[in-house]
Amino acid sequence: MHDFYYKKGELYCEQVPVAEIAEQVGTPFYLYSRKTITEHYAKLAKAFRSANPLICFSMKSNSNLAFLATLIREGAGLDIVSGGELYRALNAGCPPEKIVYAGVGKTKAEIAQAIDAGILLFNVESIPELETIDAIARSKRKVVNVSLRINPDIDPKTHRHITTGKKGTKFGIDFQTAFEIYLERGDLPNLNIAGIHVHIGSQITSGEPFVKALKKVLDFIKALEKEKIRIQYLNLGGGLAAVYHEEKPQRADQYAAKILPLIRKTRFADRKRRQGMLIFEPGRFIAANSGIFVTSVLYVKKTREKNFIIVDGGMNDLIRPALYDAYHEIVPVREHEKTSTVMLSDVVGPICESGDFLGTGRKLPSGLNSGDLLAVFGAGAYGFTMASQYNSRPRPPEVMASGRYFEVVRTRETYRDLIRGERPPIF
């Protein structure tokens, strides 16, 4: 599942002691395992090898250039949702023909940049967006590929903030509207509307919602084919869950066992024949357990109600617990004696918010003291990408380990970074 483990009572990332990195880099910091990143990608690629899909890693989960470059070298493409992510993708070395562009609010400038870059396709979420892309493509005398993002009204049974395929969310187009768009596609001559995109949510542990959504989409494709409309791209999005606590999500091979039989008789089953392309957009599945967040104990505060372990990393660094009530395993970087008693504590940060916590009610050694290190697991996805400078706190560095070596792949911000671009008014 990942390459973080204890050896002689000390936590390692691959072959590097985490405490050694902390000593050189300081805390808090994010730490990624290159081996875990590539192995998680390989699991999905292997499971679907018969269909030879284009696997576009979802950049919003982790957009560090080193993280992206690692996956690109393995053959991955990228799923982007902003002009900034396009800029990062190109700087990481991703071929434009392996980039897909999602998101409900693409600006005209962002669309123009993506067309100029020559990306594979846009995932489009509304009629006004279609019309905007067509107009910009026409001004550039180009025809661009487009997929319609379908909202299949499927309940993925996940947190409401990461549910995206039900009615009432801002995402996607209903089947009837999408059908009408295909019938009238001639009105948009600078668009090659040749794809279907479906993404129903994130951290989905069961295969059932994916199967329900795919069956609806395949029926829709059959209806289009009766009208002599050919679909070239079938994009099944992401959403595969990662293990944070007690989840038992499906493995990549189990997911493939549900999906491949449904597409076996379609043009998307074998890309070698160049009849259709199957696309996936995994993020959390690859990234979550590839990284940890390392923080130092500042104080141990004991009250009549509960104990608090106050650390130097907070919700500005890792907001998932505060935002989603998300559970992340928290362990000491150096194991304490097994005879040490357990202290039930909340692990909290330095931010002036009651919601600033990394974990509540955790069983941790009573011998923890100022300066001890804690590792927060499952922090590789939606960790640094959602970090902020709240309370004027510089964002932490990111580090990647590979075998016996590690490298800082993003330096720690300084106070000067906090005020970059600002100045007092002249009046």
GUMI-568654 format. One record per residue: residue in one letter; x, y, z of N, C-alpha, C in turn. Coordinates in steps of 0.02 Angstrom, whole numbers, plus 32768, in hexadecimal, padded with zeros to 4 digits. Atoms other than C-alpha are relative to their C-alpha. Layout:
AXYZXYZXYZ...
END
This chain:
M80297FC48000800080008000802B803F8000H7FD27FC7800180918078802580437FE8801AD7FBD80127FEB8149807A804F80188029803BF7FF07FE27FBF814480CA80FC7FFB7FC98034Y7FFF80397FD38174804F81838030800D8039Y7FD37FFC7FC681C98039822C80397FCE7FF8K7FC5802B7FFE82787FF2823880268011803FK7FE07FF77FC082C37FDB82E47FE3803D8026G80237FCC7FDB82428051832C800080447FE1E7FFB7FBF8021825F80DC82AE7FDC7FFE7FBDL80267FFD803E81EE8111821E802D80107FC5Y7FD97FF6803D823A810581707FD080107FC6C801F7FF880428205814380C580307FE17FCFE7FD380298028824D80C3804E803D7FEE802CQ7FC780127FD782FF80B58091801D803A8028V7FE97FC47FDE830A816080E37FDB800A8042P80227FF17FC082E78181819D7FDE80447FFCV80267FC28002825F820481A9801E8035802EA7FE17FD27FD182B582518241803D80237FE3E7FC57FE280208351826E81D97FEC80387FD2I80197FCB802C82ED82D2815B7FEA803C8029A80187FCA7FD5829C833681E7803A8028801BE7FC67FDD7FE483468360822F801E80307FCDQ7FE27FD68034838183A781897FD080357FE4V80317FD5802282E083F681497FDA802B8032G802B7FDE7FD08287842A81E97FB87FE97FF7T80478013800381CD8413820B7FD580408000P801D803C801F8147841081D280157FFA7FB7F7FF2800A8047815F83C481267FD77FC57FE5Y801F80398023810E835080A780387FD37FE4L7FCF80308017816B82B280777FDE7FCC7FD3Y801D802F8030814782477FDD80307FC77FF1S7FD9803B8014818281997FAE7FF87FF67FB5R80018009804981B0818D7EF67FE97FBA7FEEK80128045800E819F80D07EFB7FB57FF58006T804880087FF680EE80D97F3F7FD880217FC7I80217FDD803880BB81577EB97FFE7FD47FC2T7FFC8027803E80F780EA7E2A7FDB7FBD8007E802280417FF780B380487E757FB480077FFCH80487FF58003800480907E8A7FEA800D7FB8Y80107FF68046800580CE7DD780027FBE7FDAA7FF780408024804380247D9A7FC67FD0800EK8038802D7FF07FB57FCA7DF47FC5800E7FD2L80387FEF802C7F3380287D8F800F7FF17FB8A7FEC800D80457F93801C7CEC7FFE7FB57FF1K7FFF8048800A7FAA7F617D027FB97FE37FFEA8044801A7FFB7EF47F437D317FDA800B7FBFF80247FF0803E7EB87F967C8F802B7FFA7FC2R7FD1800280387F487F687C1D7FE17FE87FBFS801E8019803E7ED77F0D7BA27FDE80387FD9A80207FC880217E7F7FB27B7C803180387FF1N7FCC7FCE800D7F2180187B7C7FE68047800AP801E7FBD7FF67ECF80B17BCC803480378007L7FD87FC67FEF7F14815F7BDC7FEF80128048I800B7FF27FB97F2881797C98801A8046800EC7FEF7FBA7FF47F2482337CBC7FFA800E804BF80007FF37FB87F5782557D707FDE8043800FS80257FC57FEE7EE482D37DC3802D80308028M7FCF7FD27FE37F5783667DE87FE78024803EK80187FDB7FC67EE483B67E6780107FDC8041S7FEF80267FC37F12832B7EE18048800C8015N7FBA7FF17FF17FCD83507ED68020801D7FC2S7FE67FE0803D801B83CC7E5D804A80108004N7FB87FF57FFC80D083C87E9580227FE87FC0L7FE080108040814083C77DFB80257FBD8002A7FDC803F7FFA81AA83367E3A7FCF7FC58001F803480347FFE810D82D07E5F7FE67FF47FB9L801A8006804580CA82F47DB080337FE07FD2A7FCC801B802C816F82D17D59800B7FB6800AT7FF980477FF1817B822A7DB17FCC7FD77FDAL80368025802280D381F47D69800680067FB4I7FF87FF6804880F4823F7CBD80337FCF7FE4R7FCD80308017819181D47CAF7FE67FB97FFDE801F804280018124813D7CD17FCD7FF97FC7G802F8002803780B4816A7C3E7FBE8022800CA803F7FE17FEF802B81CA7C967FF580427FDBG80147FBD80157FCD82607C527FE88025803EL80177FD87FC87F8082E87CBE7FBA801B7FF4D80437FE280007ED083227CE8800780438024I7FF87FBD7FE47ECF83DE7D057FBD80238008V803E7FDB7FF57E4C84597D44800A804C8001S7FF47FB780007E9D85057D30803A80117FD2G7FC77FEA80277F16856C7CCC80427FF68025G7FC4800C7FD87F92855E7D5B80167FB87FFDE7FEF804680067F8984A27D53801A7FEF7FBAL7FE4800A80437FA584A87C97804980177FFEY7FBB7FE67FFD804185127CB7802D7FCE8024R7FD980317FDB807E84947D3880097FC07FD6A7FFC803E8027805683FF7CC7803580057FC9L7FCF7FF7803780BC84447C3680478006801CN7FBE7FF97FE1814C84737CAA80197FBE801DA7FEC80427FE7814B83C27CF080137FD17FC7G7FEC8028803A816583817C3F7FC97FD57FE3C80368029801A80B9833B7C187FF280127FB7P80127FF180458097832A7B5D7FB9801C7FFDP80447FE280038000839A7B337FCA7FCE7FEAE8032803080187FAB83097ADA7FEC7FCD8035K8014802A7FC87FA082B27B837FE080288038I801F7FD47FCE7F4983427BDC7FB580067FF1V80487FF380057E8D83497BFA7FEE80378032Y800F7FC37FDA7E3D83E87C3E7FB87FFD8019A804380027FE17DA983DD7CB87FF380418025G80117FC57FD87D51845C7D277FC780277FE3V803D7FDF80177CB084BF7D1F800B80497FEDG7FF87FB880087CFB856E7D18803F80157FDBK7FC57FEC80277D8285797C937FF680467FE4T80047FBC801C7DA5862E7C64801380007FB6K7FED7FFA80477DBB866A7BB1804B7FFC7FF7A7FB7800180057E7486867BD1801A7FB9800AE7FEA80457FF37E8885D67C187FF17FD37FC4I80128028803B7E2D85897B84802F800E7FC6A7FD27FEE80367E9985E97B0980457FE2800BQ7FBE801C7FF07F3885B17B6280017FB57FF2A80038048800A7F0184FB7B5C7FFD7FEE7FB7I8003800C80487ED685047AA38044800B7FE1D7FBD7FF2801A7F7E85537A7D80327FC98012A7FD280357FEA7FD584CA7AE07FF47FBF7FDBG800F803D80267F7E84437A7A7FEC7FC5802BI801480377FD47F2F83DE7B077FD37FCE7FDBL80288035801F7ED3833C7AE17FB780157FFAL80477FEE80037E2483777B107FEA8026803FF80227FE07FC87DB383DF7B7F7FC77FD48017N803D801C7FE47D3483917BF47FD2803A800FV802C7FC57FFF7CA284097BE17FC27FF2802AE803480097FCE7C1A84267C637FC180287FF4S803C7FD8800D7B9D84A07C157FFF80167FB7I80077FE780447B5A84E47B72802680427FF6P7FD97FC280097BA385937B8F804B7FF37FFAE7FB9801180067C4D85447BA880107FE57FBBL7FF6801A80447C3B84E47B048004803A7FCEE80037FC8802F7C0E85847AA9803F802C8006T7FC47FD87FF67CA285E07AF5803E7FDF7FE1I7FC78025801D7D1F85597AC47FFD80027FB5D80097FFE80497CD785557A13801580437FE5A7FF07FBD80197CE786117A00804C800D8003I7FB87FF57FFB7D9B86147A3E80267FD57FCEA7FE1802C80327DCA857F79D17FF8801D7FBAR800C7FE280427D7B85D7793B802F803B7FF4S7FD37FC680077DE18674795D80477FEB7FF2K7FBC801A800B7E7D8607795980037FD17FC3R8006802C803B7E4185A578BF80167FB98010K7FF080457FEA7E4D8501791D7FBF7FDB8010V8036802C7FE97DDB846F7941801B7FDA803DV7FE7801E7FC27DEB842E79F47FD27FC78016N802580397FE77DB7838B7A457FDB80118041V802A7FF27FC67D2C83907AC67FDD7FC18017S802B80337FE27CDC83147B3D7FCA80238028L80357FE67FD57C3583367B8F80017FDB8043R800380217FBF7C3783167C497FB77FF48012I804480157FF07B9A82B57C727FF77FFD804BN801380097FBB7B4582C27D1A7FCC7FC78001P802C803A80057AFA82127D2C7FCF7FFA803AD802A80037FC47AA082387DD180097FBF8025I7FEE803C7FDA7AF981AE7E2E801A80158045D7FE77FF27FBC7B1481B07EEB803E7FD6800CP7FC280267FF67BCB817F7F08800B7FEC8048K7FFC80117FB97BAD81707FC480448015801DT7FC37FE37FE47C3D81E17FF57FEE8043801FH800E7FC07FE07C4E828A804D7FDF802F7FCFR80277FD5802D7BD5830B8007802B80347FDDH7FD57FCE80207C6483847FE380277FE47FC5I7FDB801F80387CB483077F6B7FD37FD27FD6T80318022802A7C1482C57F1B7FF3802E7FC3T80037FD5803B7C0E83037E677FD27FE67FC9G8027801D80357B9A82917E057FB67FF9800FK804780017FF07AEF82B37E547FDF80407FE8K80257FC480107A68832C7E21800880338039G7FF97FCD7FCD7A7983D17E7A80478017800AT7FBC7FE87FFC7B3683DC7E6D800E802B7FC3K7FF07FD380387B8B84597DFB80207FDD7FC5F7FD8802380327BDE83D27D947FD57FDC7FCCG801B802B80347BAF83867CED7FC080187FDFI803B7FF2802A7B2083867C6F7FD37FC38002D802E80397FFF7A84831A7C767FFE7FDE7FBCF7FFE8029803E7A6D82917BF37FD780207FC8Q802B7FE4803479DE82E87B968021803C7FDET7FDF7FC5801C7A3D838B7B82803D7FEC7FD7A7FC5801880247ADA832E7B4E7FEC7FE27FBDF8017801E803F7A7882CD7ACA7FEF80367FCEE80127FC9802C7A34836F7A82803F80247FE6I7FC17FE080157AE483B97A7E80207FD77FC8Y7FE2802A80347B2283257A187FD980067FBFL80287FFB803C7A918332799F800C80437FDCE7FF87FBD801D7AB483EC7985804980157FFDR7FB97FF07FFC7B7183E07988801A80267FC3G7FED7FDB803C7B7A842778D87FFE804B8009D80037FB97FF27B5184D079238040801A8020L7FC07FEE7FE17BFD84CD797580387FE17FD6P7FD3801F80327C6F84AC78DF80497FFB8015N7FBA80037FEC7D1384CA793B800C7FD1803BL7FFA80327FCB7CF2844179BA7FF67FBA7FE4N800A8047800E7D0B838879A27FE47FE18040I802180197FC37C8C834F7A247FFE7FB47FFAA7FF58047800D7CC7829C7A2C800D7FD7803EG7FF180257FC37CD282697AE27FC980048034I802D80017FC57C6F823C7B7D802C7FFC803EH7FDB7FFE7FC17CB382667C297FCF7FF7803AV802A80087FC47C6A822A7CCE802D7FFA803CH7FD980037FC27CB0824A7D7B7FCD800C8038I80387FFE7FD17C3982257E0C801480158046G7FEB7FEC7FBD7CA382537EA280447FE58012S7FBE80147FE87D3B822D7F0B7FFA7FD4803EQ7FFE802D7FC67D6C81AD7F907FC47FD18001I8038802F80087CEE812E7F4F801B7FBA800CT7FE480407FEB7D0C80867FA37FE27FC57FDCS8022803780207C90801B7F43800180067FB4G80027FFF80497C8D7FE97E8C7FBA800C7FE5E80457FFB80187BCF7FF27E827FEF80437FE0P80117FC080217BBF80AF7E60802180087FBCF7FDD7FFC80417C4280A47DD57FDB7FD77FCBV8022802C802F7BE680137D847FBD801F7FEAK80407FE180117B3E806C7D8D800A803A7FCFA7FF37FC7802B7B8781097D3F80167FE97FBAL7FE7801780417BE280AA7CB57FC77FE17FD6K8038801E80267B4680477C857FD480367FE2K80287FC9801B7AE580E97C72802380217FC5V7FD97FE080367B7181347C0880027FD57FC2L7FFE802D803A7B7E809A7B987FBD7FFE7FDCD80427FFC80207AC2809E7B7A7FF980417FD9F80027FBF80227AD581557B4C80287FFE7FC0I7FD78006803C7B61812D7AD27FDD7FD87FCAK8026802880307AF480A87A807FCA802A7FDFA80347FD4801C7A6A81297A6A801E80307FCEL7FDE7FD4802F7AE6819E7A1880137FDC7FC0E7FEC8027803B7B23811579A47FC67FF37FD1K803C8008802B7A7180FC79657FF5803E7FD5E80057FC280267A7D81B0792C803F800C7FD7K7FC27FFD80277B23818A78D580338030801FI7FD17FD67FDC7B8381EB795A80347FD38022R7FCA802C7FE87C2B819E7985802680218039I7FDB7FE87FC67C7E81B27A2F80477FE37FFCQ7FBA801480057D3C81AD7A2B80217FF98044Y7FE080017FBE7D6881CF7AE17FCC7FEE8035L802980127FC67D1C817A7B7A802A800C803EN7FD97FEB7FC57D5C81D07C177FD87FEF803FL802480167FC47D2981787CB880168024803FG7FEE7FD67FC77D7981FA7D2980297FDB8034G7FDB801F7FC97DC181CC7DD27FD07FEC8036G802C800F7FC87D7A81B07E7F80127FC48029L7FEC803B7FDA7DD081107EB5801B80148044A7FF07FED7FBB7DE581137F7180467FEA8014A7FC280147FDF7E83810B7FD97FF07FEB8047V800A80167FBA7E9680BB8084801D8036802EY7FEB7FD17FCD7E9C813D810E7FFC7FE18046H800C801B7FBD7E5880DC81A27FE87FB87FFBE801C804480017DE28047819C7FDC7FF27FBEE8021800C80417DA7805980E7801A7FBF7FE1K7FEC803C80257DAA7FBE807C7FED800B7FB7P80117FF080467DAA80067FCC80157FC87FD1Q7FEE803280337DB27F9C7F308046800D7FE7R7FBD7FFB801E7E5D7F797EE77FF780117FB6A80027FEF80477E897FAE7E377FE97FC57FD6D8014803A80277E777EFC7DF67FB67FEF800AQ8047800C7FF47DCC7EEC7E497FD580327FDAY80237FCC80277D967F8F7DF97FFF7FED7FB6A7FFB801480467DD37F527D507FD27FC57FF1A802B803B800A7D747EAE7D667FB780147FF9K80457FE880077CD37F147D737FF780297FC0I80077FD180387CF67F917CE9800E7FE07FBCL7FEC801B80417D4D7F2E7C5F7FCB7FD67FDFP8035802680217CBF7EB27C417FCA802C7FE0L80337FD4801B7C497F447C23801580217FBFI7FE97FDE803D7CB67F907B9C80207FD07FCER7FDC803280297CF97EEE7B517FEB80017FB7K8019800280447C8B7EF87AB77FFB80467FE1T80027FBC801B7CA27FB37A9D804380117FE1R7FC17FEB80217D2780117A3B803480168032F7FD17FE87FCE7D7780457AE080267FC78022A7FE1803A7FDF7DAD7F947B0E80487FF47FEAD7FBD800E801A7E4A7F937AA48018803D7FD9R7FEA7FC280207E9F80387A7E80317FF37FC7K7FCF800F80347F1F7FE17A0F7FE180047FBBR80227FFC80407E9C7FDD79877FED80477FEDR80097FB9800C7E91809A79977FB780137FF0Q80477FF0800B7DD2809879977FE4802C8037G80197FD87FC87DBB80EB7A40803380008038M7FD07FFA7FC97E1A81247AD97FDB80018042L801980017FBC7DF280F97B8C802E802B802BI7FDA7FD17FD87E29817F7C087FEB7FF9804AF800D7FFD7FB87E38817E7CC68022803E801DE7FE47FC47FDF7E5B82107D3C80097FF3804BP7FF6800D7FB87E9881C67DE2802A80358021G7FD77FD17FDA7EDD82387E6780117FE28043R7FF780197FBD7EC682007F1A801B7FB88001F7FEB804680027EDE81487EEB804C7FFA7FFAI7FB88000800B7F90816E7EB3802480278037A7FD97FD07FD87FBF81FE7F257FF97FF9804CA800E7FFA7FB87F6E81EB7FD180347FDD802BN7FD380277FD57FD98161801C804880047FE9S7FBB7FF580168073819B7FBD80228035802BG7FE37FC97FDA808D8227803B7FEB80028048I80107FF37FBB8092825380F3800F80498010F7FF37FBC7FE8809282F7815180227FF98044V7FD880087FC38117830581D8800080418027T80067FC57FD58102837D826A80207FF28044S7FE080067FBF8157839E83117FD180138039V80267FEE7FC5810883A183BD801E803F801EL7FEB7FC37FDE810F844F84097FF37FFA804BY801380057FB980B2843184AC7FD07FC68009V803380307FEB804E83AA85057FD780228037K802B7FDB7FD27FBC8400855A7FCC7FD0801DK802F802D7FDE7F59839D85DA7FCB802A8024T80377FDD7FE07EAE83DD86107FD27FCE8022R802F802C7FDF7E20839786787FD37FDC7FCEE802C801E80327DBC837485DA80257FCE7FD3K7FDB802A802E7E41832B8568804880177FFBN7FBB7FEE800C7EF7832F85348008801A7FB8F7FF27FE580427F38839584A3804B7FF97FF1I7FBC800080197FD683728440800480387FCCI7FFD7FC5802C7FFF841B83F2803E7FFA7FD5V7FCA800A802F806A840C8356800B803E7FD4D7FF07FC5802980BC848582DC7FE17FFF7FBBG80258003803F8051844F82487FB68007800EG80467FF57FF37F9D8487823A7FD37FFA7FC4M8032800580357F02849581D0801480277FC2N7FE87FDD803B7F5B8510815E802C7FD37FD5D7FD5803080247FD2848281307FD87FC57FE6L8029803B80117F5583F1812E7FB9800C8018I80437FEA7FEC7EA08427812B7FCB7FC97FFER8033803480087E49838181077FDC7FEE8041P802580107FC37E22835781BD7FCD80358013A802E7FCA7FEF7DD4840281DB7FC880077FCCL80307FF580367D7C840B81317FCF7FC77FF7Y8029803B800E7D3B8359811E7FF57FD4803DD7FFE802E7FC77D4E831381CE80267FC07FEDA7FDB8039801A7DC982A18176802E7FE28035Y7FD580247FD17E28821D81D880437FF27FDFH7FBC801280157EE5821081C480227FDD803BE7FDB80227FCC7F4B81938226803B802C8016I7FC97FD87FE47FC881ED8299802A7FD4802DV7FD3802C7FDA8060819182DD804080258012P7FBF7FE37FF1810381BF833480347FE97FCCV7FCA8012802E819981C482C080317FCF8021R7FD880307FDB81FA816A83487FD17FDC8031E802C80267FD5819B80DE839E801780058049H7FF07FFF7FB9819280EB845B80007FB8801AE7FFE80437FE281AF805784CE7FBA7FE38003K804280207FFF81227FDA84C57FE080038045T801B7FFB7FBD81107FED85817FE28045800ES80197FBC7FF780E480A5856A7FB47FFF8000T80497FFD7FFD803180CD859B7FE680297FC6V80207FDD80377FB78111851C7FDB803D801AM80217FC17FEE7F7681C385247FCD80117FC9L80347FEE80307ED081EC84CF8001804B7FF6S7FF37FB9800A7EEF8295847F7FE580197FBDD800D7FDD803F7EBD831283FB8043801C7FE7V7FC47FE4801E7F4B833F83847FEB80407FDCV80187FC080187F3683F88361803B802C7FEAG7FCC7FD4801A7F9584818307800080448021P7FF77FBD7FE17FC68535832D7FD180357FE6I802C7FCF801F7F3D858882C67FCA80178031C80327FE57FD37EC285F983227FB97FF07FE7E8042801A80137E29859082F57FF37FC18029S8011803E7FDD7DCE850B835980007FC47FD2G7FFF803680317DC784A582BA80457FEB7FEBD7FBB801180137E84849C82B180167FC18024F7FEA80407FE47EA383E582D280157FD17FC8L7FEB8034802E7EFC8355827B7FE07FBE8012G8022803D7FEA7EA782CE82E17FE680098046T801D7FFB7FBD7E3682BE837A7FF87FBB801EG8009803F7FDC7E2D823883FE802F7FC97FECR7FD0803080187ECC81E283C780267FE0803BK7FD880247FCE7F29815E842C804980077FEEL7FB97FF3800C7FDC819B843580267FF68041P7FD9800E7FC4806B817584AE7FFF803C8031S80027FCC7FCD806281D68552804480228007G7FBD7FE47FF9811E81F48545801280347FCDL7FF17FCD80338110826F84B5801480428021N7FE77FC17FE58170830F84D6800D80327FC8S7FEE7FCC8030819D83B28482803C7FE97FD7G7FCA8013802E8209839083E97FF67FBC7FE1D800D8041801F81C582E283C67FDC800A7FBDL801D7FFB8043818F82C283137FC37FD37FF9L803B8027801180E5828782D87FF87FFE7FB4A800D8008804880BA8245822A7FB57FF87FF5V804780048013800D826181E07FFD7FDC7FBDF8000802A803D7FEC81D881607FC880157FD0G80327FF380337F8881E180BF7FFC80497FECA80007FB8800C7FBC829680A1801980127FBAG7FE67FF180437FF982857FED7FCF801F7FD0A80347FE3802B7F5382B97FA17FD980358025Y80267FC97FE37EFB835E7FC3801F80168042G7FDB7FE87FC77F80838A8041801E80437FF1F7FE17FC080117FF9840D80037FD680287FCFT80257FDA80327F87843A7F717FC9802B801FM80347FD97FDE7F05847A7FEE801D802B8039A7FE07FD97FCA7F8484CD80627FF9804A7FF2S80077FB880077F7A8587808380328023802EQ7FD67FD87FD57FD5861480DA7FD7801F8039Y802C7FE67FCC7F4A862D81598028800B8040N7FDA7FE97FC67F86868481F8804680177FEDS7FBE7FEC801A801886C0818B80367FCD8012R7FD080367FF5806E86198198801B7FE87FBDP7FE48018803F80E685EB810B7FEF7FB77FF5R80108046801080B8854B80B2803E7FD38006P7FC8802D7FF2812384B180D780237FE87FC1P7FDD801C803A81A4846180657FE37FBB7FEFE801180448016818783C2800280417FDB7FF1V7FC4802980078207833680007FED7FBE7FDEM800C8041801F821482997F95803B7FD2800EA7FCD80337FF3827181FB7FC47FFF7FCC7FC8S7FFA8036803282B181797F49803A7FD48016G7FCB802C7FE8830F80E57F8E8022801C803DR7FD97FE67FC8839A812480008008804C8000Y7FF67FB88008838C81D87FC77FBF80278009F803A7FD47FFE8318826B7FE2801480447FE6E7FF37FBE801D830883167F957FC6802E8011V80347FCD7FF782AA83B57FC07FE780147FBBV801C7FF28042823683CA7F2A7FD5803F8000R801D7FBC7FFA81E6846A7F6A801A801D8041T7FE17FE37FC4823F84DD7FE37FCB801F802ER802C7FE07FD081EF852080807FF9804B7FF0E800A7FB9800C81A185CB8069801E8028803AT7FE47FD27FCE81EB865F80C77FCE8037800EY802B7FC77FF1819D86F881167FFD80307FC4R7FFF7FD5803B81D28757807B7FCC7FE87FCDD8032801B802E816386E180147FB980158014L80427FED7FE880CF871480817FE980437FE5I80147FBD801680D387C780438015800F7FB8R7FED7FF58046810E87AB7F917FC6801D7FD9G80347FE1802780AC881C7F1F7FD680338025E80267FCF7FD8806788887FAD80298040800BR7FDF7FC27FED808E893C7FD97FCE802D8021P802E7FCE7FE3804489C780437FE7802F7FCAP801A7FD280337FD58A407FE3802880407FFEI7FD97FC2800880248ADF7F9F7FD8803E8013F80297FC57FEF7F918B517FCE7FFB8008804B
END
